[in-house]
Amino acid sequence: MLVLIFTGLLLAGRQDAAQPDTGRLVQVVDEPRVARCMGQMIGFSNVPLRCVVNADATLGNCEVLSTNRTVLRYSRVFRCMASNVRVYNEDGSPAVGRSVTTRVNGRTVHSDPRA
């Protein structure tokens, strides 16, 4: 069973002057596409990313905010995962131009720890 987690989310950073801060942000994750980005990679957690919300509400221009060389080696995978997340204002409108910070996590669960 594959478990995908996008956390944290969305600490609003700078934004366009024409785009007022509308408060809380909501994310929608396309889990099948995120899983395809991950491939067979497992065992990573709390990888910080800073991205800008595009006109279609997807995250783009993402930067991995880690100095860990292993994490940086897989930055393409983490940017792919982030590109399959859409970010909206609470009212349902895309949060276009907002700079957001999020963390990605992923792992494969091979057995039920309660068993």
All heavy atoms as an XYZ file, in Angstrom:
873
protein
N       0.845     -1.160      0.000
C       0.000      0.000      0.000
C       0.893      1.227      0.000
O       1.856      1.310      0.729
C      -0.887     -0.016      1.240
C      -1.680      1.255      1.379
S      -3.005      1.141      2.581
C      -2.130      1.441      4.077
N       0.560      2.186     -0.825
C       1.344      3.399     -0.950
C       0.686      4.514     -0.163
O      -0.507      4.728     -0.262
C       1.425      3.782     -2.425
C       2.219      5.018     -2.777
C       3.687      4.772     -2.461
C       2.052      5.319     -4.239
N       1.455      5.212      0.626
C       0.935      6.314      1.417
C       1.641      7.583      0.962
O       2.861      7.654      0.986
C       1.192      6.095      2.920
C       0.681      7.270      3.718
C       0.559      4.807      3.378
N       0.880      8.572      0.523
C       1.429      9.850      0.094
C       0.911     10.927      1.011
O      -0.267     10.948      1.337
C       0.972     10.191     -1.322
C       1.333      9.203     -2.390
C       0.654      9.589     -3.686
C       2.818      9.163     -2.572
N       1.779     11.822      1.376
C       1.356     12.886      2.273
C       1.954     14.202      1.801
O       3.153     14.303      1.596
C       1.827     12.613      3.712
C       1.355     11.247      4.175
C       1.342     13.697      4.654
C       2.008     10.774      5.445
N       1.121     15.179      1.610
C       1.587     16.546      1.407
C       1.175     17.275      2.659
O       0.023     17.259      3.047
C       0.894     17.199      0.212
C       1.681     17.111     -1.038
C       1.728     15.952     -1.768
C       2.398     18.197     -1.481
C       2.456     15.875     -2.929
C       3.135     18.128     -2.642
C       3.156     16.962     -3.363
N       2.114     17.883      3.341
C       1.786     18.491      4.618
C       2.056     19.959      4.627
O       2.692     20.507      3.766
C       2.600     17.868      5.757
O       3.953     18.067      5.517
C       2.282     16.448      5.970
N       1.680     20.499      5.590
C       2.198     21.669      6.040
C       1.641     22.923      5.890
O       2.140     23.804      6.061
N       1.053     22.768      5.246
C       1.045     23.389      3.997
C       1.049     24.846      4.079
O       0.873     25.506      5.077
C      -0.158     22.946      3.247
C       0.110     23.160      1.810
C       0.174     21.865      1.136
C      -0.748     24.007      1.123
N       1.287     25.200      3.079
C       0.960     26.419      2.465
C       1.081     27.579      3.404
O       0.106     28.141      3.830
C      -0.408     26.325      1.856
C      -0.527     25.179      0.895
C      -1.890     25.032      0.334
C       0.439     25.162     -0.167
N       2.276     27.839      3.707
C       2.583     29.050      4.434
C       2.733     30.117      3.371
O       3.615     30.048      2.542
C       3.885     28.872      5.210
C       3.888     27.674      6.138
C       5.276     27.438      6.677
C       2.903     27.875      7.254
N       1.838     31.048      3.356
C       1.848     32.054      2.306
C       3.059     32.946      2.466
O       3.357     33.425      3.538
C       0.568     32.868      2.364
N       3.747     33.134      1.371
C       4.898     34.017      1.364
C       4.572     35.271      0.596
O       3.453     35.762      0.645
N       5.548     35.742     -0.145
C       5.293     36.964     -0.908
C       4.304     36.660     -2.020
O       4.129     35.538     -2.436
C       6.599     37.506     -1.468
C       7.153     36.637     -2.529
C       8.397     37.213     -3.153
N       8.961     36.198     -3.994
C       8.474     35.871     -5.187
N       7.437     36.492     -5.682
N       9.017     34.915     -5.890
N       3.701     37.692     -2.520
C       2.742     37.537     -3.598
C       2.737     38.795     -4.432
O       3.316     39.796     -4.060
C       1.350     37.261     -3.047
C       0.877     38.336     -2.104
C      -0.274     37.869     -1.273
O      -0.341     36.713     -0.913
N      -1.160     38.753     -0.946
N       2.073     38.756     -5.579
C       1.977     39.944     -6.420
C       1.223     41.028     -5.684
O       0.273     40.755     -4.960
C       1.240     39.613     -7.722
C       2.022     38.643     -8.600
O       3.256     38.540     -8.394
O       1.417     38.016     -9.468
N       1.612     42.261     -5.910
C       0.947     43.383     -5.243
C      -0.526     43.458     -5.649
O      -1.370     43.870     -4.859
C       1.661     44.683     -5.582
N      -0.830     43.033     -6.874
C      -2.215     43.084     -7.341
C      -3.062     41.963     -6.754
O      -4.275     41.996     -6.837
C      -2.252     42.992     -8.863
N      -2.420     40.960     -6.173
C      -3.131     39.811     -5.618
C      -3.216     39.960     -4.106
O      -2.266     39.720     -3.399
C      -2.378     38.519     -5.976
C      -3.050     37.257     -5.527
C      -4.259     36.920     -6.352
O      -4.462     37.462     -7.419
N      -5.080     36.038     -5.869
N      -4.382     40.347     -3.579
C      -4.492     40.513     -2.135
C      -4.438     39.179     -1.409
O      -4.769     38.142     -1.966
C      -5.863     41.174     -1.965
C      -6.635     40.730     -3.155
C      -5.632     40.592     -4.271
N      -4.002     39.214     -0.158
C      -3.982     38.013      0.675
C      -5.417     37.671      1.029
O      -6.102     38.438      1.688
C      -3.168     38.267      1.940
C      -3.071     37.032      2.813
O      -3.594     35.975      2.413
O      -2.467     37.135      3.885
N      -5.867     36.514      0.553
C      -7.259     36.132      0.789
C      -7.393     35.140      1.927
O      -8.419     34.515      2.089
C      -7.878     35.546     -0.496
O      -7.075     34.457     -0.915
C      -7.974     36.587     -1.580
N      -6.341     34.963      2.709
C      -6.439     34.080      3.864
C      -5.955     32.685      3.585
O      -4.988     32.477      2.872
N      -6.664     31.738      4.159
C      -6.283     30.333      4.109
C      -6.304     29.756      2.713
O      -7.124     30.120      1.890
C      -7.273     29.568      4.968
C      -6.648     28.473      5.748
C      -7.674     27.850      6.603
N      -7.823     26.500      6.092
C      -8.156     25.483      6.815
N      -8.494     25.640      8.060
N      -8.219     24.290      6.308
N      -5.378     28.813      2.462
C      -5.293     28.156      1.169
C      -5.684     26.691      1.307
O      -5.498     26.082      2.351
C      -3.869     28.257      0.621
C      -3.347     29.672      0.393
C      -1.887     29.631     -0.029
C      -4.178     30.391     -0.640
N      -6.216     26.141      0.214
C      -6.652     24.747      0.175
C      -5.883     24.069     -0.948
O      -5.718     24.637     -2.025
C      -8.172     24.667     -0.106
C      -8.631     23.230     -0.228
C      -8.953     25.415      0.958
N      -5.416     22.848     -0.695
C      -4.705     22.110     -1.740
C      -5.494     20.886     -2.166
O      -6.193     20.275     -1.361
C      -3.331     21.693     -1.260
C      -3.359     20.618     -0.204
C      -1.968     20.172      0.180
O      -0.987     20.613     -0.393
N      -1.876     19.300      1.145
N      -5.356     20.536     -3.433
C      -5.950     19.331     -3.986
C      -4.815     18.544     -4.623
O      -4.122     19.053     -5.506
C      -7.030     19.672     -5.032
C      -7.590     18.409     -5.655
C      -8.128     20.519     -4.413
N      -4.609     17.312     -4.174
C      -3.499     16.486     -4.650
C      -4.022     15.437     -5.623
O      -4.957     14.701     -5.308
C      -2.793     15.783     -3.465
C      -1.656     14.910     -3.961
C      -2.298     16.801     -2.460
N      -3.429     15.366     -6.813
C      -3.738     14.315     -7.781
C      -2.862     13.114     -7.419
O      -1.743     12.970     -7.911
C      -3.450     14.812     -9.190
C      -3.866     13.825    -10.262
O      -4.020     12.623     -9.953
O      -4.032     14.252    -11.414
N      -3.370     12.271     -6.531
C      -2.564     11.193     -5.955
C      -2.012     10.211     -6.984
O      -0.851      9.813     -6.870
C      -3.339     10.489     -4.856
C      -3.521     11.384     -3.649
C      -4.208     10.697     -2.486
O      -4.148      9.449     -2.405
O      -4.777     11.409     -1.666
N      -2.785      9.782     -7.998
C      -2.198      8.858     -8.975
C      -0.995      9.460     -9.712
O       0.012      8.794     -9.927
C      -3.346      8.566     -9.943
C      -4.580      8.820     -9.135
C      -4.229      9.958     -8.221
N      -1.076     10.728    -10.066
C       0.046     11.368    -10.758
C       1.238     11.568     -9.831
O       2.384     11.422    -10.241
C      -0.383     12.692    -11.362
C      -1.268     12.494    -12.564
C      -1.577     13.783    -13.230
N      -2.400     13.539    -14.397
C      -2.587     14.412    -15.347
N      -2.027     15.601    -15.268
N      -3.353     14.115    -16.364
N       0.979     11.909     -8.576
C       2.063     12.053     -7.612
C       2.761     10.701     -7.422
O       3.987     10.626     -7.367
C       1.545     12.614     -6.268
C       2.603     12.515     -5.193
C       1.092     14.057     -6.427
N       1.985      9.634     -7.376
C       2.557      8.291     -7.225
C       3.434      7.940     -8.426
O       4.491      7.328     -8.271
C       1.454      7.257     -7.044
N       3.014      8.341     -9.635
C       3.841      8.094    -10.822
C       5.160      8.856    -10.734
O       6.203      8.351    -11.134
C       3.083      8.472    -12.090
C       2.117      7.398    -12.543
C       1.651      7.630    -13.962
N       0.838      8.824    -14.118
C      -0.469      8.885    -13.934
N      -1.133      7.803    -13.570
N      -1.127     10.004    -14.114
N       5.115     10.069    -10.216
C       6.357     10.841    -10.045
C       7.304     10.132     -9.087
O       8.514     10.097     -9.308
C       6.059     12.235     -9.495
S       5.206     13.330    -10.638
N       6.742      9.576     -8.013
C       7.559      8.910     -7.000
C       8.214      7.649     -7.519
O       9.321      7.319     -7.114
C       6.699      8.529     -5.789
C       6.480      9.643     -4.833
S       5.480      9.139     -3.428
C       6.276      7.673     -2.854
N       7.516      6.934     -8.389
C       8.040      5.665     -8.870
C       8.253      4.710     -7.706
O       7.380      4.534     -6.867
N       9.436      4.136     -7.609
C       9.755      3.178     -6.552
C      10.455      3.829     -5.358
O      10.904      3.144     -4.459
C      10.640      2.066     -7.119
C       9.984      1.274     -8.219
C       8.747      0.552     -7.718
O       8.766     -0.077     -6.676
N       7.663      0.649     -8.471
N      10.565      5.145     -5.375
C      11.273      5.830     -4.303
C      10.457      5.785     -3.015
O       9.265      6.067     -3.017
C      11.528      7.286     -4.689
C      12.499      7.961     -3.763
S      13.037      9.549     -4.378
C      11.573     10.508     -4.168
N      11.104      5.420     -1.925
C      10.436      5.336     -0.625
C      11.322      5.950      0.450
O      12.497      6.228      0.221
C      10.100      3.880     -0.235
C      11.387      3.057     -0.124
C       9.133      3.265     -1.222
C      11.187      1.686      0.462
N      10.750      6.155      1.612
C      11.528      6.497      2.785
C      12.006      7.927      2.859
O      13.080      8.198      3.355
N      11.236      8.876      2.370
C      11.618     10.269      2.524
C      10.520     10.984      3.295
O       9.367     10.597      3.264
C      11.863     10.948      1.171
C      10.665     10.982      0.276
C       9.810     12.066      0.288
C      10.395      9.928     -0.568
C       8.705     12.093     -0.530
C       9.285      9.952     -1.398
C       8.438     11.041     -1.376
N      10.900     12.026      4.007
C       9.892     12.761      4.771
C      10.314     14.207      4.952
O      11.494     14.532      4.976
C       9.674     12.107      6.136
O      10.861     12.167      6.889
N       9.309     15.044      5.042
C       9.486     16.465      5.334
C      10.462     17.159      4.394
O      11.318     17.923      4.839
C       9.924     16.655      6.786
C       8.837     16.272      7.747
O       7.670     16.562      7.513
N       9.202     15.596      8.811
N      10.334     16.904      3.111
C      11.162     17.603      2.132
C      10.500     18.955      1.858
O       9.395     19.013      1.333
C      11.297     16.787      0.827
C      12.073     17.564     -0.215
C      11.940     15.447      1.115
N      11.167     20.058      2.215
C      10.547     21.371      2.060
C      10.683     21.898      0.630
O      11.740     21.782      0.006
C      11.333     22.243      3.038
C      12.683     21.612      3.092
C      12.461     20.135      2.893
N       9.592     22.461      0.126
C       9.561     23.064     -1.206
C       8.932     24.452     -1.127
O       7.976     24.655     -0.376
C       8.710     22.221     -2.164
C       9.176     20.827     -2.483
C       8.053     20.026     -3.092
C      10.349     20.885     -3.434
N       9.458     25.369     -1.922
C       8.812     26.676     -2.078
C       8.435     26.799     -3.544
O       9.275     26.604     -4.419
C       9.745     27.813     -1.678
C       9.067     29.168     -1.801
C       9.893     30.350     -1.317
N      11.297     30.232     -1.627
C      12.273     30.325     -0.709
N      11.983     30.523      0.556
N      13.536     30.226     -1.079
N       7.160     27.103     -3.804
C       6.638     27.152     -5.164
C       5.766     28.390     -5.347
O       5.332     29.011     -4.385
C       5.781     25.918     -5.453
S       6.569     24.338     -5.122
N       5.469     28.672     -6.611
C       4.552     29.748     -6.964
C       3.341     29.106     -7.622
O       3.479     28.179     -8.428
C       5.218     30.754     -7.926
C       4.235     31.812     -8.383
C       6.428     31.390     -7.258
N       2.144     29.592     -7.302
C       0.913     29.049     -7.872
C       0.711     29.630     -9.269
O       0.678     30.852     -9.443
C      -0.300     29.351     -6.975
C      -1.560     28.739     -7.569
C      -0.063     28.844     -5.559
N       0.579     28.741    -10.267
C       0.357     29.138    -11.658
C      -1.102     29.512    -11.898
O      -1.960     29.289    -11.042
C       0.745     27.988    -12.593
C       2.218     27.660    -12.513
O       3.053     28.538    -12.370
N       2.535     26.371    -12.602
N      -1.393     29.995    -13.099
C      -2.750     30.419    -13.460
C      -3.753     29.271    -13.397
O      -4.937     29.493    -13.120
C      -2.757     31.031    -14.859
N      -3.300     28.024    -13.633
C      -4.208     26.872    -13.576
C      -4.238     26.244    -12.178
O      -4.718     25.135    -12.008
C      -3.832     25.832    -14.619
C      -2.434     25.257    -14.422
O      -1.688     25.759    -13.552
O      -2.083     24.304    -15.144
N      -3.721     26.957    -11.184
C      -3.712     26.564     -9.768
C      -2.656     25.520     -9.428
O      -2.551     25.115     -8.283
C      -5.089     26.104     -9.282
N      -1.860     25.060    -10.408
C      -0.804     24.104    -10.107
C       0.398     24.825     -9.506
O       0.555     26.035     -9.665
C      -0.342     23.346    -11.365
O       0.113     24.296    -12.332
C      -1.469     22.496    -11.948
N       1.238     24.063     -8.827
C       2.460     24.623     -8.267
C       3.558     24.569     -9.316
O       3.764     23.541     -9.957
C       2.889     23.840     -7.024
C       1.946     23.921     -5.832
C       2.461     23.047     -4.696
C       1.784     25.359     -5.371
N       4.241     25.664     -9.499
C       5.322     25.725    -10.479
C       6.513     26.471     -9.922
O       6.462     27.044     -8.836
N       7.585     26.477    -10.691
C       8.808     27.173    -10.296
C       9.223     26.778     -8.883
O       9.542     27.631     -8.060
C       8.619     28.683    -10.440
C       9.936     29.421    -10.456
O      10.963     28.846    -10.798
N       9.909     30.673    -10.073
N       9.166     25.490     -8.597
C       9.443     24.989     -7.246
C      10.935     24.876     -6.983
O      11.708     24.525     -7.864
C       8.794     23.621     -7.039
S       7.009     23.689     -7.049
N      11.294     25.159     -5.756
C      12.670     25.075     -5.297
C      12.700     24.199     -4.050
O      11.921     24.403     -3.124
C      13.152     26.486     -4.952
C      14.495     26.548     -4.323
C      14.851     27.958     -3.867
O      14.008     28.861     -3.929
O      15.991     28.116     -3.424
N      13.588     23.216     -4.042
C      13.762     22.368     -2.867
C      14.588     23.157     -1.854
O      15.659     23.653     -2.162
C      14.467     21.044     -3.227
C      14.718     20.207     -1.990
C      13.632     20.259     -4.234
N      14.065     23.282     -0.637
C      14.693     24.099      0.401
C      15.499     23.245      1.373
O      15.399     23.400      2.574
C      13.628     24.879      1.173
C      12.760     25.814      0.364
C      11.697     26.430      1.240
C      13.608     26.877     -0.310
N      16.299     22.353      0.849
C      17.107     21.472      1.679
C      18.556     21.574      1.228
O      18.828     21.797      0.041
C      16.626     20.030      1.556
O      17.481     19.158      2.255
N      19.475     21.405      2.150
C      20.890     21.368      1.796
C      21.422     19.941      1.780
O      22.590     19.722      1.462
C      21.718     22.203      2.798
O      21.477     21.713      4.113
C      21.325     23.667      2.716
N      20.553     18.977      2.085
C      20.933     17.570      2.089
C      21.192     17.119      0.650
O      20.306     17.195     -0.202
C      19.818     16.752      2.741
C      20.148     15.287      2.830
O      20.548     14.666      1.844
N      19.955     14.725      4.012
N      22.399     16.620      0.382
C      22.763     16.231     -0.985
C      21.889     15.108     -1.523
O      21.579     15.072     -2.712
C      24.227     15.828     -1.047
C      25.146     17.013     -0.886
C      26.569     16.640     -1.110
N      26.930     15.492     -0.290
C      28.161     15.131     -0.020
N      29.159     15.810     -0.494
N      28.411     14.067      0.738
N      21.495     14.186     -0.676
C      20.631     13.089     -1.127
C      19.276     13.618     -1.555
O      18.735     13.211     -2.589
C      20.462     12.034     -0.017
O      21.757     11.580      0.377
C      19.621     10.872     -0.493
N      18.735     14.533     -0.784
C      17.449     15.142     -1.141
C      17.592     15.914     -2.446
O      16.756     15.804     -3.347
C      16.945     16.061     -0.002
C      15.767     16.901     -0.456
C      16.573     15.229      1.217
N      18.655     16.694     -2.574
C      18.861     17.491     -3.782
C      19.030     16.617     -5.017
O      18.629     17.004     -6.113
C      20.064     18.409     -3.607
C      19.891     19.507     -2.561
C      21.194     20.267     -2.368
C      18.763     20.437     -2.923
N      19.577     15.430     -4.841
C      19.753     14.506     -5.964
C      18.403     14.132     -6.579
O      18.293     13.881     -7.772
C      20.474     13.250     -5.491
C      20.763     12.268     -6.593
C      21.521     11.062     -6.104
N      22.717     11.478     -5.377
C      23.216     10.826     -4.322
N      22.633      9.739     -3.873
N      24.297     11.254     -3.727
N      17.367     14.086     -5.753
C      16.031     13.704     -6.219
C      15.097     14.902     -6.352
O      13.880     14.745     -6.390
C      15.429     12.670     -5.264
C      16.198     11.380     -5.272
C      17.084     11.069     -4.248
C      16.073     10.488     -6.330
C      17.811      9.891     -4.262
C      16.799      9.307     -6.361
C      17.666      9.018     -5.320
O      18.384      7.854     -5.349
N      15.653     16.093     -6.468
C      14.812     17.295     -6.535
C      13.850     17.265     -7.722
O      12.731     17.770     -7.627
C      15.672     18.561     -6.558
O      16.495     18.584     -7.698
N      14.250     16.644     -8.823
C      13.356     16.536     -9.984
C      12.081     15.770     -9.612
O      10.977     16.139    -10.008
C      14.073     15.826    -11.135
C      13.222     15.683    -12.393
C      13.964     14.901    -13.470
N      14.382     13.578    -13.038
C      13.591     12.508    -13.003
N      12.334     12.601    -13.372
N      14.050     11.335    -12.604
N      12.221     14.717     -8.829
C      11.072     13.926     -8.393
C      10.156     14.769     -7.508
O       8.933     14.776     -7.686
C      11.530     12.657     -7.638
C      10.346     11.934     -7.011
C      12.304     11.742     -8.558
N      10.733     15.512     -6.574
C       9.925     16.319     -5.670
C       9.220     17.459     -6.412
O       8.065     17.772     -6.133
C      10.777     16.864     -4.524
C      11.432     15.772     -3.726
C      12.795     15.797     -3.475
C      10.702     14.702     -3.249
C      13.410     14.788     -2.753
C      11.303     13.677     -2.522
C      12.660     13.724     -2.276
N       9.893     18.037     -7.407
C       9.238     19.086     -8.211
C       8.106     18.486     -9.036
O       7.054     19.101     -9.205
C      10.262     19.793     -9.085
C      11.160     20.731     -8.303
C      11.952     21.664     -9.206
N      12.750     20.962    -10.200
C      14.016     20.596    -10.045
N      14.641     20.867     -8.923
N      14.652     19.968    -11.004
N       8.302     17.275     -9.554
C       7.238     16.584    -10.287
C       6.034     16.354     -9.381
O       4.889     16.595     -9.768
C       7.752     15.255    -10.838
S       6.507     14.267    -11.698
N       6.301     15.897     -8.148
C       5.205     15.670     -7.198
C       4.438     16.974     -6.944
O       3.211     16.998     -6.976
C       5.750     15.115     -5.890
C       6.292     13.711     -6.002
S       7.165     13.172     -4.524
C       5.802     13.039     -3.365
N       5.166     18.053     -6.722
C       4.527     19.335     -6.432
C       3.718     19.848     -7.618
O       2.676     20.486     -7.436
C       5.578     20.362     -6.027
N       4.154     19.551     -8.840
C       3.430     20.038    -10.024
C       2.054     19.401    -10.163
O       1.235     19.860    -10.957
C       4.256     19.792    -11.291
O       4.284     18.418    -11.608
N       1.785     18.359     -9.394
C       0.491     17.681     -9.431
C      -0.380     18.039     -8.231
O      -1.275     17.289     -7.860
C       0.700     16.180     -9.541
C       1.272     15.813    -10.888
O       0.599     15.951    -11.897
N       2.527     15.425    -10.918
N      -0.090     19.176     -7.658
C      -0.890     19.723     -6.559
C      -1.485     21.029     -7.048
O      -0.805     21.838     -7.689
C      -0.015     19.981     -5.313
C      -0.820     20.656     -4.218
C       0.580     18.682     -4.816
N      -2.760     21.230     -6.770
C      -3.431     22.496     -7.110
C      -3.744     23.230     -5.814
O      -4.121     22.615     -4.824
C      -4.702     22.236     -7.902
C      -4.413     21.640     -9.255
C      -5.692     21.393    -10.041
N      -5.389     20.741    -11.294
C      -5.112     21.381    -12.425
N      -5.109     22.695    -12.446
N      -4.834     20.721    -13.522
N      -3.588     24.553     -5.857
C      -3.785     25.371     -4.662
C      -4.842     26.433     -4.952
O      -4.758     27.158     -5.946
C      -2.458     26.036     -4.228
C      -2.676     26.895     -3.005
C      -1.409     24.974     -3.960
N      -5.820     26.484     -4.048
C      -6.945     27.413     -4.201
C      -7.112     28.237     -2.933
O      -6.734     27.815     -1.844
C      -8.245     26.633     -4.439
C      -8.226     25.801     -5.691
C      -7.874     24.457     -5.656
C      -8.555     26.365     -6.915
C      -7.849     23.697     -6.812
C      -8.538     25.606     -8.074
C      -8.187     24.275     -8.021
O      -8.155     23.529     -9.162
N      -7.722     29.417     -3.112
C      -8.173     30.195     -1.960
C      -9.389     29.499     -1.384
O      -9.999     28.647     -2.035
C      -8.528     31.622     -2.391
C      -7.310     32.382     -2.873
O      -6.298     32.432     -2.198
N      -7.414     32.960     -4.055
N      -9.777     29.861     -0.181
C     -10.951     29.230      0.451
C     -12.214     29.381     -0.384
O     -13.082     28.526     -0.361
C     -11.194     29.829      1.837
C     -10.369     29.178      2.905
C     -10.762     29.663      4.278
O     -10.819     30.881      4.496
O     -11.013     28.798      5.135
N     -12.307     30.469     -1.149
C     -13.500     30.693     -1.960
C     -13.516     29.876     -3.250
O     -14.448     29.962     -4.041
C     -13.679     32.179     -2.267
C     -12.564     32.738     -3.146
O     -11.677     31.975     -3.577
O     -12.586     33.965     -3.394
N     -12.461     29.067     -3.485
C     -12.412     28.200     -4.656
C     -11.657     28.783     -5.836
O     -11.443     28.102     -6.837
N     -11.246     30.032     -5.766
C     -10.491     30.637     -6.855
C      -9.023     30.238     -6.750
O      -8.501     30.066     -5.651
C     -10.632     32.162     -6.812
O     -10.063     32.670     -5.622
N      -8.350     30.062     -7.897
C      -6.926     29.707     -7.855
C      -6.130     30.793     -7.135
O      -6.406     31.972     -7.279
C      -6.524     29.627     -9.327
C      -7.804     29.426    -10.067
C      -8.861     30.121     -9.267
N      -5.158     30.387     -6.373
C      -4.324     31.327     -5.612
C      -3.165     31.804     -6.494
O      -2.000     31.736     -6.112
C      -3.817     30.666     -4.349
N      -3.471     32.308     -7.662
C      -2.493     32.678     -8.682
C      -1.480     33.684     -8.131
O      -1.838     34.666     -7.496
C      -3.205     33.278     -9.916
C      -2.195     33.705    -10.962
C      -4.182     32.284    -10.492
N      -0.209     33.371     -8.365
C       0.864     34.274     -7.986
C       1.336     34.147     -6.549
O       2.347     34.728     -6.179
N       0.624     33.392     -5.745
C       1.028     33.242     -4.340
C       2.273     32.377     -4.248
O       2.418     31.387     -4.946
C      -0.094     32.588     -3.521
C      -1.389     33.345     -3.427
C      -1.406     34.429     -2.371
N      -1.202     33.984     -1.023
C      -2.169     33.741     -0.148
N      -3.430     33.884     -0.489
N      -1.874     33.359      1.073
N       3.163     32.750     -3.392
C       4.329     31.937     -3.080
C       3.965     31.104     -1.862
O       3.532     31.644     -0.850
C       5.525     32.834     -2.764
O       6.631     32.068     -2.388
N       4.105     29.786     -1.985
C       3.713     28.898     -0.900
C       4.863     27.972     -0.547
O       5.714     27.660     -1.372
C       2.457     28.063     -1.255
C       1.250     28.954     -1.464
C       2.687     27.211     -2.479
N       4.894     27.553      0.699
C       5.872     26.581      1.168
C       5.116     25.356      1.640
O       4.121     25.470      2.343
C       6.703     27.165      2.332
O       7.343     28.347      1.872
C       7.740     26.170      2.802
N       5.583     24.187      1.216
C       4.952     22.936      1.602
C       6.030     21.894      1.852
O       7.200     22.125      1.567
C       3.955     22.463      0.518
O       3.237     21.344      0.999
C       4.657     22.104     -0.773
N       5.650     20.774      2.399
C       6.566     19.647      2.624
C       5.942     18.399      2.014
O       4.741     18.211      2.093
C       6.795     19.436      4.120
C       7.535     20.586      4.750
C       7.768     20.349      6.238
N       8.488     21.454      6.813
C       9.819     21.541      6.853
N      10.557     20.576      6.363
N      10.402     22.587      7.391
N       6.781     17.568      1.411
C       6.299     16.309      0.844
C       6.890     15.143      1.623
O       8.003     15.207      2.123
C       6.622     16.182     -0.661
C       5.865     17.212     -1.460
C       8.100     16.292     -0.931
N       6.096     14.111      1.717
C       6.477     12.885      2.411
C       6.009     11.707      1.578
O       5.014     11.792      0.880
C       5.783     12.787      3.776
C       6.180     13.901      4.703
O       7.284     13.943      5.177
N       5.260     14.820      4.952
N       6.666     10.586      1.705
C       6.206      9.380      1.037
C       6.888      8.167      1.612
O       8.037      8.214      2.009
N       6.152      7.102      1.669
C       6.729      5.860      2.165
C       5.841      4.702      1.693
O       4.692      4.894      1.347
C       6.843      5.859      3.664
C       5.505      5.979      4.387
C       5.726      6.174      5.879
N       4.468      6.354      6.553
C       3.817      7.495      6.664
N       4.294      8.573      6.119
N       2.684      7.568      7.294
N       6.381      3.525      1.701
C       5.605      2.335      1.388
C       5.407      1.569      2.688
O       6.349      1.322      3.421
C       6.337      1.442      0.368
O       6.525      2.208     -0.808
C       5.538      0.207      0.048
N       4.182      1.196      2.936
C       3.858      0.431      4.131
C       3.767     -1.030      3.716
O       2.912     -1.402      2.918
C       2.525      0.916      4.744
C       2.175      0.087      5.960
C       2.599      2.381      5.083
N       4.706     -1.843      4.218
C       4.744     -3.249      3.817
C       3.881     -4.140      4.711
O       3.479     -5.204      4.319
C       6.184     -3.748      3.839
C       7.042     -3.071      2.826
N       6.941     -3.322      1.480
C       8.009     -2.138      2.955
C       7.809     -2.584      0.822
N       8.473     -1.851      1.694
N       3.652     -3.715      5.934
C       2.841     -4.528      6.827
C       2.121     -3.640      7.816
O       2.505     -2.500      8.033
C       3.722     -5.535      7.574
O       4.643     -4.841      8.377
N       1.091     -4.163      8.399
C       0.320     -3.430      9.401
C       1.054     -3.514     10.729
O       1.246     -4.609     11.259
C      -1.079     -4.046      9.506
C      -1.994     -3.256     10.431
O      -1.507     -2.316     11.102
O      -3.187     -3.572     10.460
N       1.493     -2.367     11.291
C       2.248     -2.421     12.551
C       1.432     -2.926     13.728
O       1.989     -3.318     14.731
C       2.693     -0.971     12.762
C       1.742     -0.159     11.967
C       1.305     -1.021     10.820
N       0.117     -2.950     13.597
C      -0.742     -3.441     14.674
C      -0.823     -4.950     14.697
O      -1.298     -5.532     15.650
C      -2.136     -2.846     14.564
C      -2.142     -1.328     14.730
C      -3.458     -0.752     14.380
N      -3.558     -0.801     12.905
C      -4.662     -0.601     12.209
N      -5.796     -0.370     12.826
N      -4.671     -0.651     10.902
N      -0.380     -5.588     13.615
C      -0.516     -7.048     13.520
C       0.486     -7.770     14.382
O       1.504     -7.320     14.730
C      -0.355     -7.478     12.069
